[in-house]
Amino acid sequence: MRLSFSEALQREIPENYQGVEQCDIINQWLTHHPDQESECRDLLKLILMQAKDLSASDVDLGAPGCNNKIWMRIYGNKKPVEDLGVFSCTETNSLILSWLTPSQRLRLFTQKSLDFPISFYINGKETRFRGTAFFDRNYLGANFRRINDFLYSMEDLGIPEPIANRMNLKYEKTGLILITGITGSGKSTTLDAIIDMNNRNNAAAIIAIESPIEYVHHSKQSLVRHREVGIDVLSFEHGAIEALRQDPDIIVVGEMRDPQTISTVLEITDSGHKAFTTLHTSSAIDSIHRIIAEFPPDSQERVRNRLADVLSVTMSQKLVPTVDGKLALAKEILSVDSSIQAAIRNKNIGEIYQMMVEGRRTGMCTLEQDLKELFRKGIISQQTAINFANNKKRMQQLLTML
């Protein structure tokens, strides 16, 4: 796969041009050659379609780190796809820029990174990716995360009924639901399943603030509005504040990235709304510590008390390799009750782990308990259970009890 005009374009770029200067030359070329811009879009579309056919979650291209190859993550393993051949940096720059609008290109050149959606139709069905463009050693690179074109149910994800009910506006009108995990752990997939459950079961208004918009929920029983950071709203914080004036029942904040957004999300739930959001932490206890630690010491007591009041459910998750070479969801679930509220207020957060161990009746579990269950069912190996546990000593103890 090569671009027909790559050599001609390369001759237009001075040898000493890199980074934004090189991209600006390519930007002008594509602007004046719409047929060649279309060629770039079609080629990138073919690459992304192949990623979907291979069940790849991510595609990486551009900049020296890729060694002129297209890389894909397939069932957790990232490696180059040799069949796609090699691409010069000029070619990958052209592929990335071809999908950006003039305003997006300007933001990329000034801010040095950009999140953006890509969508196209195959046989009448929409396929979506979340793109992230950035500079690596002063060369343009990009990652494309595939967005599932289907939704999971609570049952598909193995979320216990008592927990699903707490996430459902039908049963609880207020409260903060946290979905946490590292990048690529399926947080967006879980969040979409929760949104869909509420959309199908409640006559309500759901406002989602995202960066960028990933899965598009069409209004069913609920009115669903998607607002994209940088296009529809200035930031997660501004979007959440504005949402309060738009008659919401549920507010979805794609990610809590900073103290201002965290404070706003706590304010939303404190004012009687239901809020869903994500956080990059690996356990329920880490999530509580992380939220409190984001604030200066003189504010932490107030934040701790507010968090104890509004936190409803925290679900921390990982995608772990299965014995058949695929991936399975492993999760840790905290369902906040009066005992856990007291533990948060009294700085006894370390006691919460044992409360989760003993809370199976209400749908709670530790990550180690869930990994043990996956191993017992033959879905993952014993070594995988140990490798992915947060508490490896506790994991080994549980495995000896089988």
C-alpha positions as CSV (number, residue, x, y, z in Angstrom):
1,M,0.0,0.0,0.0
2,R,1.6,3.3,-1.1
3,L,0.3,6.8,-1.9
4,S,0.6,7.6,-5.6
5,F,1.9,11.1,-4.9
6,S,4.3,10.5,-2.0
7,E,7.5,11.1,-4.0
8,A,6.2,14.3,-5.6
9,L,5.1,15.6,-2.1
10,Q,8.5,14.7,-0.6
11,R,10.3,16.9,-3.1
12,E,8.2,19.8,-1.9
13,I,9.5,19.5,1.7
14,P,12.9,21.1,2.5
15,E,15.3,18.6,4.0
16,N,15.6,20.6,7.2
17,Y,11.8,20.7,7.8
18,Q,10.4,18.5,10.6
19,G,7.5,18.6,13.0
20,V,4.9,21.3,12.5
21,E,6.9,22.9,9.6
22,Q,6.7,19.6,7.6
23,C,3.1,19.0,8.5
24,D,2.2,22.5,7.4
25,I,3.6,21.8,3.9
26,I,1.6,18.6,3.7
27,N,-1.5,20.5,5.0
28,Q,-1.1,23.0,2.1
29,W,-0.6,20.2,-0.4
30,L,-3.7,18.3,0.7
31,T,-5.7,21.5,0.7
32,H,-4.8,22.2,-2.9
33,H,-5.1,18.5,-4.1
34,P,-8.5,17.3,-2.8
35,D,-8.3,14.1,-5.0
36,Q,-5.0,13.2,-3.2
37,E,-6.5,14.0,0.2
38,S,-9.3,11.6,-0.7
39,E,-6.7,9.0,-1.6
40,C,-5.2,9.3,1.8
41,R,-8.6,9.0,3.6
42,D,-9.4,5.9,1.6
43,L,-6.0,4.3,2.4
44,L,-6.4,5.0,6.1
45,K,-9.9,3.7,6.0
46,L,-8.6,0.4,4.5
47,I,-6.1,0.1,7.3
48,L,-8.7,0.7,9.9
49,M,-11.1,-1.8,8.2
50,Q,-8.3,-4.4,8.4
51,A,-7.9,-3.6,12.1
52,K,-11.5,-4.3,12.6
53,D,-11.3,-7.6,10.6
54,L,-8.4,-8.7,12.8
55,S,-10.2,-7.7,16.0
56,A,-7.5,-5.2,16.8
57,S,-8.3,-2.8,19.6
58,D,-5.7,-0.2,18.5
59,V,-3.7,0.9,15.4
60,D,-0.4,2.9,15.7
61,L,1.4,4.6,12.8
62,G,3.8,7.4,12.1
63,A,7.0,8.8,13.7
64,P,10.3,6.9,14.1
65,G,9.0,4.6,16.9
66,C,6.9,2.7,14.4
67,N,9.9,1.9,12.1
68,N,7.8,2.7,9.0
69,K,5.3,-0.1,9.9
70,I,1.6,-0.1,10.9
71,W,1.3,-1.6,14.4
72,M,-1.9,-3.2,15.9
73,R,-2.8,-4.5,19.3
74,I,-4.7,-7.8,18.9
75,Y,-6.0,-9.5,22.0
76,G,-3.5,-7.6,24.2
77,N,-0.4,-8.0,22.0
78,K,1.0,-5.1,20.0
79,K,3.1,-5.9,16.9
80,P,3.7,-4.6,13.3
81,V,1.4,-5.9,10.6
82,E,4.0,-6.9,8.0
83,D,1.4,-7.5,5.2
84,L,0.7,-3.8,5.1
85,G,4.2,-2.9,4.0
86,V,6.2,0.2,4.9
87,F,5.2,3.9,5.0
88,S,7.5,6.9,5.1
89,C,6.8,9.6,7.6
90,T,5.6,11.8,4.8
91,E,3.0,9.2,3.9
92,T,1.8,8.6,7.5
93,N,1.7,12.4,8.1
94,S,-0.6,12.7,5.0
95,L,-2.8,9.8,6.2
96,I,-3.3,11.4,9.7
97,L,-3.8,15.0,8.4
98,S,-6.3,13.9,5.7
99,W,-9.0,13.1,8.3
100,L,-8.7,16.4,10.2
101,T,-10.6,19.5,9.5
102,P,-8.8,22.8,9.0
103,S,-9.6,23.8,12.6
104,Q,-8.4,20.5,14.0
105,R,-5.1,20.8,12.1
106,L,-4.6,24.2,13.6
107,R,-5.2,22.9,17.1
108,L,-2.8,20.0,16.5
109,F,-0.1,22.4,15.3
110,T,-0.5,24.8,18.2
111,Q,-1.2,22.3,21.0
112,K,1.0,19.5,19.7
113,S,-1.7,16.9,20.3
114,L,-5.3,16.3,19.4
115,D,-8.1,13.8,20.2
116,F,-10.6,13.4,17.3
117,P,-13.2,10.9,16.1
118,I,-13.2,9.0,12.9
119,S,-16.3,7.4,11.5
120,F,-17.2,5.8,8.2
121,Y,-19.8,3.3,6.9
122,I,-19.3,-0.3,5.8
123,N,-22.3,-2.0,4.3
124,G,-24.6,0.7,5.8
125,K,-23.2,0.2,9.3
126,E,-21.1,2.9,11.0
127,T,-17.6,2.1,12.2
128,R,-16.0,4.5,14.7
129,F,-12.4,5.0,16.0
130,R,-11.0,7.4,18.5
131,G,-7.9,9.1,17.1
132,T,-5.1,10.7,19.0
133,A,-2.5,12.6,17.0
134,F,0.8,13.7,18.7
135,F,4.4,14.5,18.0
136,D,7.2,11.9,18.7
137,R,10.8,13.1,18.3
138,N,9.3,16.0,16.3
139,Y,7.5,13.7,13.9
140,L,3.7,13.2,13.7
141,G,2.3,10.0,15.0
142,A,-1.2,8.7,15.8
143,N,-3.1,6.0,17.7
144,F,-6.5,4.9,16.7
145,R,-8.7,3.1,19.2
146,R,-11.5,1.0,17.8
147,I,-14.9,1.7,19.2
148,N,-17.2,-1.3,19.5
149,D,-20.2,-1.1,17.2
150,F,-22.3,-3.1,19.6
151,L,-23.3,-2.7,23.2
152,Y,-22.8,-5.2,26.1
153,S,-25.5,-5.8,28.7
154,M,-24.9,-5.9,32.4
155,E,-25.2,-9.6,32.3
156,D,-22.6,-9.8,29.5
157,L,-20.2,-7.9,31.7
158,G,-20.9,-10.1,34.7
159,I,-22.1,-7.1,36.8
160,P,-24.2,-8.5,39.7
161,E,-27.9,-7.4,39.8
162,P,-27.6,-5.4,43.1
163,I,-24.8,-3.4,41.5
164,A,-26.6,-3.0,38.2
165,N,-29.6,-1.7,40.1
166,R,-27.5,0.9,41.9
167,M,-26.3,2.1,38.5
168,N,-29.9,2.3,37.2
169,L,-31.8,5.6,37.6
170,K,-34.9,3.6,38.1
171,Y,-33.7,2.4,41.5
172,E,-31.3,5.2,42.6
173,K,-31.8,8.8,41.5
174,T,-28.5,10.2,42.8
175,G,-24.9,9.1,43.4
176,L,-21.5,8.9,41.8
177,I,-20.6,5.8,39.8
178,L,-16.9,5.4,39.1
179,I,-15.5,3.1,36.4
180,T,-11.7,2.9,36.8
181,G,-8.8,1.1,35.2
182,I,-5.6,1.7,33.1
183,T,-5.8,2.8,29.5
184,G,-7.2,0.0,27.3
185,S,-9.0,-1.8,30.2
186,G,-12.5,-1.4,28.7
187,K,-13.7,1.5,30.8
188,S,-15.6,3.1,27.8
189,T,-17.2,-0.2,26.9
190,T,-18.5,-0.6,30.5
191,L,-19.7,3.0,30.6
192,D,-21.5,2.6,27.3
193,A,-23.3,-0.5,28.7
194,I,-24.4,1.5,31.7
195,I,-25.7,4.4,29.6
196,D,-27.6,2.0,27.4
197,M,-29.2,0.3,30.3
198,N,-30.5,3.7,31.6
199,N,-31.4,4.8,28.1
200,R,-33.6,1.7,27.6
201,N,-35.2,1.7,31.1
202,N,-35.8,5.3,32.1
203,A,-37.8,8.3,30.8
204,A,-35.0,10.7,31.5
205,A,-32.3,13.1,30.1
206,I,-28.7,11.9,29.8
207,I,-26.0,14.4,28.9
208,A,-22.6,12.9,28.1
209,I,-19.4,15.1,27.9
210,E,-16.7,13.3,26.0
211,S,-13.3,13.8,24.4
212,P,-13.9,12.8,21.7
213,I,-17.4,11.3,21.3
214,E,-16.9,7.5,20.9
215,Y,-20.1,5.3,20.8
216,V,-23.1,7.4,19.8
217,H,-26.2,6.5,21.8
218,H,-29.5,7.3,20.0
219,S,-32.4,8.3,22.2
220,K,-34.6,5.5,23.3
221,Q,-36.6,5.9,26.5
222,S,-34.2,8.7,27.4
223,L,-33.2,11.9,25.7
224,V,-29.4,11.5,25.1
225,R,-27.2,14.4,24.2
226,H,-23.5,14.0,23.3
227,R,-21.2,17.0,23.8
228,E,-17.6,16.9,22.6
229,V,-14.8,18.8,24.4
230,G,-13.1,21.3,22.1
231,I,-16.1,21.4,19.7
232,D,-19.3,21.7,21.8
233,V,-17.8,22.6,25.2
234,L,-14.5,24.1,26.3
235,S,-13.6,21.4,28.8
236,F,-15.0,18.5,30.9
237,E,-15.4,21.0,33.8
238,H,-17.3,23.6,31.7
239,G,-19.4,20.9,30.1
240,A,-20.4,19.5,33.5
241,I,-21.3,22.9,34.9
242,E,-23.3,23.8,31.7
243,A,-25.2,20.4,31.9
244,L,-26.7,21.4,35.2
245,R,-28.7,24.1,33.3
246,Q,-30.0,21.6,30.7
247,D,-32.5,19.7,32.8
248,P,-30.4,16.5,33.2
249,D,-31.1,13.3,35.2
250,I,-27.8,11.7,34.4
251,I,-24.5,13.5,33.6
252,V,-21.7,11.5,32.1
253,V,-18.2,13.0,32.4
254,G,-15.8,11.0,30.1
255,E,-12.9,11.4,32.5
256,M,-11.9,13.1,35.7
257,R,-8.5,14.5,34.7
258,D,-7.9,17.3,37.2
259,P,-9.0,18.7,40.6
260,Q,-11.4,21.2,38.9
261,T,-13.3,18.4,37.1
262,I,-13.3,16.2,40.2
263,S,-14.7,19.0,42.3
264,T,-17.4,19.7,39.7
265,V,-18.4,16.1,39.5
266,L,-18.7,15.9,43.3
267,E,-20.8,19.1,43.2
268,I,-23.1,17.5,40.5
269,T,-23.9,14.5,42.7
270,D,-24.1,16.6,45.8
271,S,-26.9,18.6,44.1
272,G,-29.0,15.5,43.6
273,H,-28.0,14.2,40.2
274,K,-26.7,10.9,39.1
275,A,-23.2,11.0,37.6
276,F,-21.0,8.5,35.8
277,T,-17.3,9.0,35.1
278,T,-13.9,7.3,34.7
279,L,-10.6,7.5,36.5
280,H,-7.1,5.9,35.7
281,T,-6.7,3.8,38.9
282,S,-6.3,0.1,39.4
283,S,-8.5,-0.5,42.5
284,A,-11.4,0.8,44.4
285,I,-9.2,1.9,47.3
286,D,-6.7,3.6,45.0
287,S,-9.6,5.5,43.5
288,I,-10.6,7.0,46.8
289,H,-7.0,7.9,47.7
290,R,-6.5,9.4,44.3
291,I,-9.5,11.7,44.4
292,I,-8.6,13.0,47.9
293,A,-4.9,13.4,47.1
294,E,-5.8,15.6,44.1
295,F,-6.6,18.4,46.5
296,P,-4.3,20.5,48.8
297,P,-4.1,19.3,52.4
298,D,-6.3,22.0,53.8
299,S,-9.2,20.9,51.4
300,Q,-8.9,17.2,51.8
301,E,-11.1,16.8,54.9
302,R,-14.0,18.5,53.1
303,V,-13.4,16.5,49.9
304,R,-13.3,13.3,52.0
305,N,-16.6,14.0,53.6
306,R,-18.3,15.0,50.3
307,L,-16.9,11.8,48.6
308,A,-18.3,9.7,51.4
309,D,-21.7,11.3,50.9
310,V,-22.0,10.9,47.1
311,L,-20.0,7.8,46.1
312,S,-22.3,5.0,45.2
313,V,-20.3,2.4,43.3
314,T,-16.7,2.0,42.2
315,M,-15.9,-0.7,39.6
316,S,-12.2,-1.1,38.8
317,Q,-11.4,-3.4,35.9
318,K,-8.7,-5.1,33.9
319,L,-8.7,-7.1,30.6
320,V,-6.7,-10.3,31.2
321,P,-5.5,-12.8,28.6
322,T,-7.5,-16.0,28.5
323,V,-6.3,-19.6,27.9
324,D,-7.7,-19.4,24.3
325,G,-5.7,-16.3,23.4
326,K,-8.4,-13.7,23.9
327,L,-9.3,-11.3,26.7
328,A,-11.7,-11.5,29.7
329,L,-12.9,-8.8,32.0
330,A,-11.7,-9.0,35.6
331,K,-13.3,-6.5,38.0
332,E,-13.3,-5.2,41.6
333,I,-16.6,-3.8,42.8
334,L,-17.2,-1.5,45.8
335,S,-20.8,-0.7,46.8
336,V,-20.8,2.1,49.3
337,D,-23.0,1.6,52.4
338,S,-22.9,3.3,55.8
339,S,-19.9,1.3,57.0
340,I,-17.8,2.3,54.0
341,Q,-19.0,5.9,54.3
342,A,-17.7,5.9,57.9
343,A,-14.4,4.3,56.9
344,I,-13.9,7.1,54.3
345,R,-14.8,9.9,56.7
346,N,-12.6,8.5,59.5
347,K,-9.6,7.9,57.2
348,N,-9.9,4.1,57.7
349,I,-9.8,3.4,54.0
350,G,-7.5,0.4,54.5
351,E,-10.5,-1.4,56.1
352,I,-12.5,-1.3,52.9
353,Y,-10.7,-4.2,51.3
354,Q,-12.0,-6.6,53.9
355,M,-15.5,-5.1,53.6
356,M,-15.4,-6.0,49.9
357,V,-14.2,-9.5,50.7
358,E,-17.3,-10.0,52.9
359,G,-19.7,-8.1,50.7
360,R,-20.6,-10.7,48.1
361,R,-24.3,-10.6,49.1
362,T,-24.5,-7.0,48.0
363,G,-22.6,-7.6,44.8
364,M,-19.1,-6.6,46.0
365,C,-15.9,-8.4,45.2
366,T,-12.2,-7.8,45.2
367,L,-10.1,-8.2,42.1
368,E,-8.5,-11.3,43.6
369,Q,-11.9,-12.9,44.2
370,D,-12.9,-12.3,40.6
371,L,-9.6,-13.6,39.2
372,K,-10.0,-16.7,41.3
373,E,-13.5,-17.3,39.8
374,L,-12.1,-16.8,36.3
375,F,-9.4,-19.4,37.0
376,R,-11.9,-21.8,38.6
377,K,-14.0,-21.7,35.4
378,G,-11.0,-22.5,33.3
379,I,-11.1,-19.1,31.5
380,I,-7.6,-17.9,32.6
381,S,-4.5,-19.7,33.9
382,Q,-3.2,-19.7,37.4
383,Q,-0.2,-17.6,36.5
384,T,-2.4,-15.0,34.8
385,A,-4.4,-14.7,38.0
386,I,-1.3,-14.0,39.9
387,N,0.2,-11.7,37.4
388,F,-2.8,-9.4,37.2
389,A,-3.7,-9.4,40.9
390,N,-3.3,-6.2,42.8
391,N,-2.5,-8.2,46.0
392,K,-0.4,-11.1,44.8
393,K,0.0,-12.6,48.3
394,R,-3.7,-12.7,48.8
395,M,-4.2,-14.1,45.3
396,Q,-1.9,-17.0,46.1
397,Q,-3.8,-17.7,49.3
398,L,-7.1,-17.8,47.5
399,L,-5.7,-20.2,44.9
400,T,-4.6,-22.7,47.5
401,M,-8.2,-22.9,48.8
402,L,-9.5,-24.4,45.5
